[in-house]
Amino acid sequence: MELVVSSALLGFVLVVIGELVSLNALASVKLSNKSDTLNASRFAAEKICADVRSAIGFGDMYAAPGNRNMFPDQSSNPIFTGAPAPNSWRYKWPPVLPSAWDNPCLLNGQCLIVQQPTLYLDQKNDPRSPLYDPLAPQSSLNGLPTYMDASKPGEDPPSSSRMRVQNLDTVIYKVFADSQRPGEYVLKKVRLAGAVLPGTSCTDFSRHTVIDNPQTVLTGIVGPIDPVTNSLRLFRYLYQPTSAIKKPQYAADNPVVPADIVPQLYGVTIDVEIRKPDATTVSGTSDSLYSSRIAIHMEATKRVRKNISVTSP
């Protein structure tokens, strides 16, 4: 009788210990997923904020006034109206991964378009240039914005002051449905470099063109969903009205930010809800018991003044 009772108690204890071990493993995986989710979403939002803070404008600053809310405006953007170098990203536009991009891309809640100055860097000071000279003095022009010739981007100096326009890099963040996970979205990024002028270069990798294989910034996006349109909206745009209403306002962005508002935009808010599933089950599919969902909100305003630039001697 005592042996039976002892066996029963031992079995009960083993069951309890096994359950505790199982719960501990579940808690560990959920905590790890929550940490990964938080880090991924924060890193993505901070990257977007950094690009916005380096920008001097939204949309296509080369565009006609009625087309400022799109990119590119092929009727006025010098990369399309001029004759850029054969290796220009123009000849690969639009990107085709993960699926064909809109042409043009529209500034709205699922697509952020910002433009930044293309900075000067003497090739003698660029370690990645074949002309790099470690003994060469640093050029006093390094780090300053450049101009380009509107009729022939890449010609240095511009043929005339009438054809001179500011040289700009374009950064686009765009949301796509995730073909592998229904109901989830991925955020992709391309960077389109301005005209590379003779005698200049760009060392920082982030300044180079990224169009063939758009960078994946974030996966597992599930929200927020706009209750009015029932569609995903990551970006909301802030502008300062010119009327008597002095408080900053959110610009309408469905289906696109109005073109006349774009020059007044000064900032963007980023709201992201993501889900991080665990895909280590035998079937290879995610288990809802292990998934973690988290939301993050960040804001950024442009800081670079567009009237700082370098004229050709």
Legacy VTK file of the C-alpha trace (Angstrom):
# vtk DataFile Version 3.0
C-alpha trace
ASCII
DATASET POLYDATA
POINTS 313 float
0.000 0.000 0.000
2.808 2.389 0.932
4.569 1.601 -2.328
1.441 2.499 -4.312
1.028 5.814 -2.482
4.700 6.657 -2.900
4.543 5.901 -6.636
1.445 8.066 -7.004
3.062 10.972 -5.148
6.247 10.634 -7.189
4.229 10.601 -10.407
2.337 13.721 -9.318
5.564 15.530 -8.459
7.083 14.614 -11.816
3.996 15.901 -13.631
4.170 19.196 -11.726
7.879 19.571 -12.448
7.307 18.795 -16.109
4.561 21.419 -16.310
6.786 23.998 -14.638
9.579 23.255 -17.098
7.138 23.589 -20.003
5.775 26.905 -18.694
9.295 28.209 -18.140
10.254 27.325 -21.707
7.108 29.026 -23.043
7.773 32.154 -20.970
11.392 32.223 -22.150
10.414 32.018 -25.828
7.708 34.671 -25.446
10.139 36.999 -23.633
12.793 36.442 -26.279
10.292 37.127 -29.075
9.062 40.261 -27.345
12.633 41.504 -27.006
13.380 40.742 -30.665
10.154 42.449 -31.731
10.904 45.577 -29.711
14.472 45.823 -31.001
13.456 45.275 -34.646
10.651 47.831 -34.563
12.740 50.408 -32.717
15.670 49.965 -35.106
13.396 50.388 -38.138
11.669 53.471 -36.725
14.984 55.076 -35.767
16.341 54.435 -39.267
13.310 56.155 -40.807
13.634 59.062 -38.360
17.311 59.480 -39.263
16.439 59.739 -42.969
13.663 62.250 -42.270
15.960 64.408 -40.123
18.489 64.525 -42.969
15.843 65.495 -45.527
15.047 68.901 -46.936
11.678 67.951 -48.396
9.034 65.338 -49.088
7.898 63.944 -52.434
9.691 65.011 -55.618
11.186 68.495 -55.163
11.951 68.645 -58.898
8.295 68.077 -59.788
5.749 70.533 -61.127
3.628 72.045 -58.310
0.723 69.726 -59.029
2.934 66.635 -58.872
4.876 67.262 -55.658
3.087 64.331 -53.987
4.647 61.689 -56.258
8.020 60.368 -57.332
9.276 60.616 -59.948
7.656 63.352 -61.981
9.163 62.189 -65.266
8.143 65.406 -67.018
10.374 67.627 -64.852
12.799 65.488 -62.827
16.282 66.101 -64.343
17.237 62.435 -64.003
14.463 61.681 -66.533
14.427 64.855 -68.647
18.219 65.086 -68.867
20.868 62.620 -69.988
22.395 60.940 -66.904
25.293 58.499 -66.996
24.591 54.983 -68.352
24.861 53.501 -64.845
22.151 55.791 -63.458
19.282 54.231 -61.486
16.924 55.868 -63.989
17.412 52.946 -66.376
16.364 50.446 -63.681
13.302 52.325 -62.444
10.883 51.160 -61.105
12.130 48.374 -58.802
10.591 44.949 -59.373
11.171 43.340 -55.952
9.367 42.038 -53.978
6.798 42.982 -56.653
6.505 45.788 -59.179
6.585 49.205 -57.499
4.067 51.884 -58.349
5.251 54.245 -61.055
5.073 56.891 -59.840
5.126 56.189 -56.091
2.570 58.264 -54.187
3.178 60.001 -50.859
0.653 58.462 -48.450
0.248 56.358 -45.332
2.003 53.365 -46.897
4.750 55.171 -48.813
7.215 57.715 -47.440
9.291 59.748 -49.918
12.032 62.120 -48.721
14.875 63.884 -50.499
18.300 64.744 -49.074
21.229 66.780 -50.394
23.884 64.848 -52.315
27.087 65.710 -50.466
30.489 66.566 -51.906
33.489 64.360 -51.109
36.839 64.692 -52.815
37.947 61.304 -54.137
41.423 61.848 -52.673
39.755 61.774 -49.241
37.593 58.739 -49.992
39.140 55.417 -48.802
36.889 53.523 -51.229
38.115 55.496 -54.253
41.045 54.345 -56.434
42.274 57.954 -56.234
42.420 57.878 -52.423
45.548 59.464 -50.980
45.952 59.079 -47.207
48.403 61.986 -47.192
46.096 64.352 -49.080
44.658 67.236 -47.029
40.916 67.171 -46.393
38.989 69.308 -48.855
37.187 72.230 -47.282
34.162 71.362 -49.437
33.687 67.836 -48.061
30.230 67.324 -46.582
28.577 70.256 -48.365
25.578 69.894 -50.745
26.159 70.039 -54.496
24.459 71.298 -57.657
23.953 69.491 -60.939
23.153 70.459 -64.506
19.436 69.952 -65.174
20.023 69.042 -68.813
22.938 66.684 -68.202
23.058 65.363 -64.625
26.647 64.551 -63.738
28.272 67.366 -65.752
30.605 69.435 -63.567
30.306 72.343 -63.415
26.759 73.000 -64.713
26.783 74.554 -68.165
25.017 77.692 -66.944
23.395 79.115 -63.837
20.031 78.840 -65.572
20.397 75.048 -65.798
21.746 74.657 -62.251
19.561 72.738 -59.781
20.258 71.241 -56.404
21.582 67.682 -56.478
19.364 65.390 -54.374
19.273 61.804 -53.119
15.831 60.211 -52.827
14.832 57.708 -50.131
11.578 55.750 -50.394
10.002 53.501 -47.764
7.117 51.425 -49.087
4.840 48.732 -47.602
4.129 45.441 -49.406
1.921 42.495 -48.498
4.000 39.557 -47.265
3.501 36.717 -49.744
4.720 34.178 -47.173
2.457 35.252 -44.296
-1.111 36.297 -45.189
-2.306 39.259 -43.170
1.219 40.550 -42.587
3.269 43.206 -44.385
6.934 44.027 -45.020
8.555 47.456 -45.225
11.055 47.941 -48.068
13.513 50.756 -48.742
15.305 52.069 -51.822
17.876 54.841 -51.995
18.337 56.654 -55.307
21.562 58.639 -55.419
21.785 62.033 -57.043
24.087 62.679 -59.993
27.702 61.705 -59.265
29.803 64.664 -60.296
33.314 64.229 -61.730
35.921 64.637 -59.012
33.492 63.741 -56.227
32.471 60.539 -54.516
30.339 59.230 -51.662
31.987 56.985 -49.103
29.045 56.157 -46.836
27.263 53.032 -48.132
23.891 54.577 -47.262
24.538 57.285 -49.852
24.825 54.810 -52.719
22.015 53.642 -54.960
19.990 50.680 -53.662
17.416 49.700 -56.289
18.174 46.199 -57.649
17.375 44.506 -54.340
15.367 46.855 -52.086
16.384 46.624 -48.450
13.981 44.882 -46.066
13.573 47.202 -43.094
10.897 45.369 -41.106
8.737 42.233 -41.344
5.718 40.991 -39.435
3.800 44.284 -39.714
0.116 43.887 -38.809
-0.999 47.455 -38.094
-2.171 50.035 -37.404
-5.291 49.745 -39.521
-7.092 52.968 -40.383
-10.700 52.525 -39.155
-12.020 54.742 -41.951
-10.287 53.133 -44.933
-9.703 49.730 -43.310
-6.182 49.765 -44.725
-2.714 49.817 -43.218
-1.266 53.244 -42.359
2.279 53.578 -41.011
2.957 57.223 -41.822
1.126 60.429 -40.972
2.429 63.795 -42.128
2.643 67.044 -40.155
2.407 70.465 -41.724
2.132 74.060 -40.561
-0.941 75.761 -42.077
-0.426 79.202 -43.580
-3.895 80.314 -42.439
-4.835 81.795 -39.083
-4.750 78.282 -37.592
-1.204 78.119 -36.276
-1.292 74.686 -34.690
0.434 71.899 -36.625
-2.025 69.691 -38.461
-2.067 66.165 -39.865
-2.241 66.210 -43.659
-4.903 64.100 -45.339
-3.182 61.065 -46.898
-5.947 58.987 -48.462
-5.285 58.107 -51.186
-2.397 60.608 -51.342
-1.214 63.766 -49.574
-2.546 66.809 -51.505
0.162 68.289 -53.736
-0.348 71.836 -52.441
0.292 70.674 -48.871
3.571 68.862 -49.600
5.817 72.011 -49.532
4.447 72.755 -46.047
5.250 69.315 -44.622
7.879 69.419 -41.925
7.596 66.083 -40.140
6.183 62.588 -40.021
4.854 60.278 -37.323
5.583 56.561 -37.553
3.203 54.046 -35.979
4.028 50.360 -36.294
2.378 47.258 -34.886
4.289 44.054 -35.493
3.902 40.428 -34.574
6.864 38.167 -33.984
5.898 34.485 -34.292
8.031 31.497 -33.426
8.552 29.151 -36.376
10.373 26.333 -34.616
7.468 23.896 -34.418
7.679 20.570 -36.183
5.407 21.711 -38.995
7.506 24.808 -39.580
4.505 27.109 -39.043
4.157 29.666 -36.293
2.390 28.831 -33.054
0.113 31.541 -31.632
1.152 30.497 -28.102
4.643 31.800 -28.774
3.792 34.949 -30.738
4.371 38.430 -29.381
2.745 41.653 -30.548
4.068 45.115 -29.870
3.418 48.689 -31.041
5.801 51.619 -31.302
5.324 55.324 -32.057
8.018 57.803 -33.100
8.123 61.267 -34.660
10.743 63.073 -36.714
11.045 66.481 -38.348
13.348 67.562 -41.150
16.262 69.695 -39.986
18.479 70.400 -42.988
18.015 73.855 -44.493
17.593 73.656 -48.245
19.316 76.997 -48.860
22.733 75.658 -47.783
24.586 74.618 -50.919
27.824 74.944 -52.864
28.235 76.882 -56.080
30.724 75.816 -58.700
33.778 78.051 -59.055
LINES 1 314
313 0 1 2 3 4 5 6 7 8 9 10 11 12 13 14 15 16 17 18 19 20 21 22 23 24 25 26 27 28 29 30 31 32 33 34 35 36 37 38 39 40 41 42 43 44 45 46 47 48 49 50 51 52 53 54 55 56 57 58 59 60 61 62 63 64 65 66 67 68 69 70 71 72 73 74 75 76 77 78 79 80 81 82 83 84 85 86 87 88 89 90 91 92 93 94 95 96 97 98 99 100 101 102 103 104 105 106 107 108 109 110 111 112 113 114 115 116 117 118 119 120 121 122 123 124 125 126 127 128 129 130 131 132 133 134 135 136 137 138 139 140 141 142 143 144 145 146 147 148 149 150 151 152 153 154 155 156 157 158 159 160 161 162 163 164 165 166 167 168 169 170 171 172 173 174 175 176 177 178 179 180 181 182 183 184 185 186 187 188 189 190 191 192 193 194 195 196 197 198 199 200 201 202 203 204 205 206 207 208 209 210 211 212 213 214 215 216 217 218 219 220 221 222 223 224 225 226 227 228 229 230 231 232 233 234 235 236 237 238 239 240 241 242 243 244 245 246 247 248 249 250 251 252 253 254 255 256 257 258 259 260 261 262 263 264 265 266 267 268 269 270 271 272 273 274 275 276 277 278 279 280 281 282 283 284 285 286 287 288 289 290 291 292 293 294 295 296 297 298 299 300 301 302 303 304 305 306 307 308 309 310 311 312
